[in-house]
């Protein structure tokens, strides 16, 4: 499957990303088919040099069935190349893990509704076949 994804470059703690078309089985920074843009997360969001995309090539690859990753889909949505993806909903993301478990234990019993048990169907035991002795 083809993916439109980010490939990391730059130095330690100073990332710069290329927007590439790559096979999903390849490594993140490995071999890719085509470079179609760049993304510099260190620049301010309103700067023009933060993102550069080749819109025509991206539309071509989308037409060929390439799937953008979540981050790339947001970048493409902000640049009006494709519709903006819907935001995910993870209300527990900001809560530390230790506290999540405590809240999960308190919430779980209240959320469960009492379940009605299905009537049990009794099955008549089948006649047992005589066992064959091995010689």
C-alpha positions in Angstrom: 0.0 0.0 0.0 1.3 3.4 -0.9 1.5 6.0 1.9 2.0 9.8 1.9 4.0 10.3 5.0 6.8 12.3 6.6 10.4 11.3 6.4 12.7 12.8 9.1 15.8 14.7 8.3 17.8 17.4 10.1 20.0 17.1 13.1 19.3 16.0 16.7 16.5 18.1 18.3 16.2 20.1 15.0 13.9 18.0 12.8 13.0 18.8 9.2 10.6 16.5 7.4 10.2 15.6 3.7 6.7 14.7 2.5 7.2 11.5 0.5 5.3 8.8 -1.3 6.5 5.5 0.0 5.6 1.8 0.3 4.1 1.3 3.8 6.5 -1.6 4.4 9.6 0.5 4.0 11.4 2.2 6.9 10.4 5.7 7.9 13.6 7.3 6.6 14.2 4.6 4.0 13.6 4.3 0.2 10.7 6.3 -1.2 9.1 6.7 -4.6 8.9 10.5 -4.8 9.4 13.6 -2.7 6.3 15.9 -2.9 7.0 18.5 -0.2 8.6 19.5 3.1 7.5 20.4 6.6 9.5 22.4 9.2 7.8 22.2 12.6 10.3 24.6 14.2 8.9 27.6 12.3 5.8 29.5 13.4 2.5 28.3 11.9 1.9 31.6 10.0 5.2 31.5 8.2 5.1 30.6 4.5 8.4 28.6 4.7 6.9 26.1 7.3 5.2 23.9 4.6 5.9 23.4 0.9 3.8 21.0 -1.1 3.5 20.1 -4.8 -0.3 20.0 -4.9 -0.6 18.5 -8.4 1.6 15.5 -7.6 -0.1 14.9 -4.3 -3.5 14.9 -6.0 -2.2 12.5 -8.6 -0.9 10.1 -5.9 -4.2 10.4 -4.0 -5.9 9.4 -7.2 -3.7 6.4 -7.5 -4.8 5.2 -4.1 -2.1 6.5 -1.8 -3.3 7.0 1.8 -2.0 10.0 3.9 -0.9 9.4 7.5 -2.8 11.3 10.2 -0.3 14.2 10.4 0.0 14.5 6.6 -3.8 14.5 6.3 -3.9 17.5 8.6 -1.2 19.3 6.7 -3.0 18.7 3.4 -6.3 19.8 4.9 -4.7 23.1 6.1 -3.5 23.7 2.6 -6.9 22.9 1.0 -5.5 19.9 -1.0 -8.0 17.5 0.6 -10.8 17.9 3.2 -9.6 18.4 6.8 -9.9 15.1 8.7 -12.1 14.9 11.8 -10.4 15.3 15.2 -10.1 12.2 17.2 -11.6 12.1 20.7 -9.4 10.8 23.5 -10.6 12.3 26.8 -8.0 10.3 28.9 -5.0 11.5 26.9 -4.1 14.3 29.4 -4.6 12.2 32.5 -1.5 10.4 33.8 -1.7 6.6 33.5 -1.8 5.9 37.3 -4.8 8.1 37.6 -6.5 6.6 34.5 -6.6 3.2 36.1 -8.2 4.6 39.2 -10.8 6.5 37.3 -11.4 3.5 35.0 -12.1 1.2 38.0 -14.7 3.7 39.3 -16.3 4.3 35.9 -16.5 0.7 34.7 -19.1 -0.7 37.2 -21.4 2.3 36.7 -21.2 2.1 32.9 -22.1 -1.5 32.8 -25.8 -2.2 32.5 -27.3 -5.3 34.1 -27.3 -8.0 31.5 -30.2 -10.5 31.1 -29.0 -14.1 30.8 -30.3 -16.0 27.8 -32.4 -19.0 28.7 -30.3 -22.1 28.8 -31.1 -24.8 26.4 -30.6 -28.3 27.7 -29.2 -30.8 25.2 -29.9 -34.5 25.7 -26.7 -36.4 26.1 -25.8 -38.4 22.9 -25.4 -42.1 23.2 -21.8 -42.9 23.8 -20.2 -45.0 21.2 -18.3 -48.1 22.5 -14.6 -47.4 22.8 -12.4 -49.3 20.3 -9.4 -51.1 21.8 -6.0 -50.6 20.1 -4.2 -53.8 19.3 
